[in-house]
Amino acid sequence: MDDLRLPVSNVPEYTVSEISGAVRRALEGSFGRVRVRGEVTEFKRHTSGHIYFSLKDDGAKLAAVAWKSAVPRLGLVPENGVEVIATGRITAYAERSAYQLIVERVEYAGAGALLARIEMLRKRLAAEGLFDAARKRPIPQLPAVIGVITSERGAVLHDIRTTLQRRFPRPMLLWPVPVQGEGAAARIAAAIAGFDALQRGGAIPRPDVLIVARGGGGLEDLMAFNEEVVVRAVAACRIPLISAVGHETDTTLIDFAADRRAATPTGAAELAVPARVDLLADLAQKATRLVGALNRLATERRLRLGQAERGLPDLPSLLGTARQRLDDRAERLVLALPNLLAVRRTALERAERRLPDLPSIIMGARRQVAEGTARLALALPNLVERRHAGLALCDQKLLGGLRHAVAAIHTRAGRSLARVTDAPLRALQRELAATLAGAGARLESVSPLGVLRRGYALVTDRAGHPLTAAASIAPGTPLRLRFADGEVRAKAEGGEPAERQGRLAL
């Protein structure tokens, strides 16, 4: 039984919970409230609202947690890769046998950390196209209403107001916001979105241009204008926006997203409205130039009109010349008609004198026909007698030679004699017909009707006697003009001597 007794030791014995509690008390008692510097990594936001992350440096890593109730008071939201200084308490988490930092506040670890964080955010937003020049909107030349987002206390608001009054007084709407500290970024973004949500024609007028302004300060003081929520609000705003944060050397991310950047709040007011004096001077200068241009244009047009006027013909002179020429042509026409008639009359008389004496021709043709008829009448009996004498002689010769022929041959001889007798008669008839045809053709050629068909007329008195001389016709004598197709009655009016007509024709 003695051998079964447990060995006795003077080392104290603890439970796991006691050891964990002792470690926790030792940590909390030794460190209490501490400030830990490190780079944020393994950042995670739980659905419960707690934030879990780690702080690391070159040699170690420390777990950290920010409870949901402390998140609004952290000052900034940790981001992976950003070096920060976390303020809180060191404690142990017994279930995992680990220690961790309960974070109460977070701040950037110097200017280098802030600049690194700003540069990371700038590159990311630039990759999304929030800073593209194509997104920039022009500032209206003379806005009706100007919206200002800044602190209601300080010199910034006073500078903007006095500059507007000095250059060109315009109505101004102020949306007061905190420009630094906890919650400033969210308030600035809300103000930008609030102005953008105003409707035209509403109870509150919608600004034509916005000015987001803040005075100078350190990098930490301007961090509200480097927050992503503010930059996105500026990029989404449909109203042209001018950023005027800090001094001329200060640059924030809102400057990249804004439509225009001003070095100072006063410069922003100068960009928003033009100088009234400059506008009036420019207007006067343009009015002077316009009047001068109009005068020069009028002078130039007057000179061109004068040149064109000198180049135009003298219309009254042209009309007078045309009237004179018309009168001259009319007088010449009045004189030309009688002369033309006289020339035509002379030519007609000459042609008339060249015409043959139709009655004489007809009488001669009649005499020739009568003589031919008489000669024909005398020639026919002689010819017939000569033909009969020849026939008789032939008959005697035939009868003497054929006395010894039989009766049949005598009959054939008689028939042959009859045929011989008829042939000369037919030849004689043909000769007479040819003679008569030639005489008829000659008679037709000298016939008065043939002459009349060629365009001539036969002038006779009332009794039908031909008139061949104009001097033998007294004025008022009734005349009969015989044409090829009929007869026309006329009356003589008077005439002129042929010598005078010839001289007029020449």
Secondary structure, 3 states (H helix, E strand, C coil): CHHHCCCCCCCCCCCHHHHHHHHHHHHHHHHCEEEEEEEEEEEEECCCCCEEEEEECCCCEEEEEECCCCHHHCCCCCCCCCEEEEEEEEEEEHHHCEEEEEEEEEEECHHHHHHHHHHHHHHHHHHCCCCCHHHCCCCCCCCCCEEEEECCCCHHHHHHHHHHHHHCCCCEEEEECCCCCCCHHHHHHHHHHHHHHCCCCCCCCCCCEEEEEECCCCCCCCHHHHCHHHHHHHHHCCCCEEEEECCCCCCCHHHHHCCEECCCHHHHHHHHCCCHHHHHHHHHHHHHHHHHHHHHHHHHHHHHHHHHHHHCCCHHHHHHHHHHHHHHHHHHHHHHHHHHHHHHHHHHHHHHHHCCCHHHHHHHHHHHHHHHHHHHHHHHHHHHHHHHHHHHHHHHHHHHHCCCCCHHHHHHHHHHHHHHHHHHHHHHHHHHHHHHHHHHHHHHHCCHHHHHHCCCCEEECCCCCECCCHHHCCCCCEEEEECCCCEEEEECCCCCCHHHHHHHHC
